[in-house]
Amino acid sequence: MRTKNFAYYLLALLVIAATLLSACGGGAVATTAPVVEEPVVVPATEAPVVATDAPVVDPMAALYEAAQAEGMLTTIALPHDWCNYEAVFTGFKAKYPGIEVNELNPGAGSGDEIEAIKANKNNPGPQAPDVIDVGLAFGPTAKADGLIQPYKVSTWDDIPDSAKDAEGYWYGDYYGVLAFEVNTVEVANPPAEYADLLKPEYNGQVALSGDPLTSNNAILTVWAAGLSTGATGEEAAQAGLEFFKSLNESGNFVPIDGNSKSVGIGETPVMIDWNYNSMLNNVNLAGNPEIATIVPTKGNLAGVYVQAISAYAPHPNAAKLWMEYLYSDEGQLAWASGFCYPIRYNAMMAAGTVPADMAAQLPSTEGAFFPTIDEINAAKAIITAGWPTVVGVTVEAPAP
């Protein structure tokens, strides 16, 4: 009886429920399976759209905001006529207002930059550099000494592997070749090769750009002079010291750390410098006087410089923002406008982002020797140790 009554009541309840649904507009109960629409397939190349109320954060905007909070960037050893840093500073300040740029010792060498970090480890004041721009060999040594910190810019993949630390501690920025920068008003017959510099007609005229004890530029110049004799490797470094000993003894060497001004006024009418600095100096002087840029065929040596952020940077976010600007298309083209090859040059040429007229003005590096870090370190050790005893002359800063 309980079973029959239960079935009877259950049937009655179902009939009543169906009647109520019909009265409420629910319609008849489906007797077949509902139709399920096919899911929308998102193409593999498109990411699915996910609804979210979270704001989209622009990493560069966030970095800029953090840099503004710091309020300052401290650079060192960046003369405005070097690789057209004038345009770099102008562009950075225009793009990121609100960050004061504090420039330390524009005439310093790579070694001086490293010493500035060491001397200011516990000093967050204005004498502590946030960033450095040094010769290739100084990057690995600064990393080994714990003086720099890693940071990979957003265009990291465009930098050749051979010109950057895999962990991001240092990275190449630009390159060129060594050349004779000659004031043609003072020097009627410009030298063509290093051997020419020993001729009596150049008495009291030949100078280095930098001090061989601290300057990457000057160290490589001494090595290039040795390479021009036919020597190689470490023997070339020693030969370079002997060359400058002879140059000094002949009276041709002027022991002044030359610059664009000293060349222009005839204080150092023949100076060995990077070709891009010589070419830019000629543009800036606008023919008064005319500057010749001569790349010797013997001892044709190329040099890559690198950027890094101090491990003790008082303004680390401003330092990172500075690096992002330097390695952006805008920053790289600013260097290219100063006749330097920016490190992203090949990638930018492939992408069509280097104006044709700018690419056409860049000097050739064909036939140049691009030394490895180990080769540079070996030569550097010999030259910095041997200069005081072999050449025996102190290179002084030019008159202000």
Protein Blocks (a to p, Z undefined) as FASTA:
>chain_A
ZZmmmmmmmmmmmmmmmmmmmmnonopadfbdcdddddddddfkbccddddfbdcddfkl
mmmmmmmmnopacdehiafkgghlmmmmmmmmmmmghiacddehklbcfklmmmmmmmmm
mmcbfklcfbdcddfklmmmmmmnopaccdddfklmmpcfklccfklpaccfbdcddddd
ddfklmmbacfbfklmmpmklgokaccedjfklpmklmmmmmmmmmmnopacjllmmmmm
mmmmmmmmnomaccbdcdfklmmnomambccddfklmmmmmmmnnopacddddddfehpa
cddddddddfklfblmlmmmmmmmmmmmklmmmmmmnopacfklmmmmmnopacfklmmm
pccfehiacddfklmmmmmmmmmmmmmmmnopacddddZZ
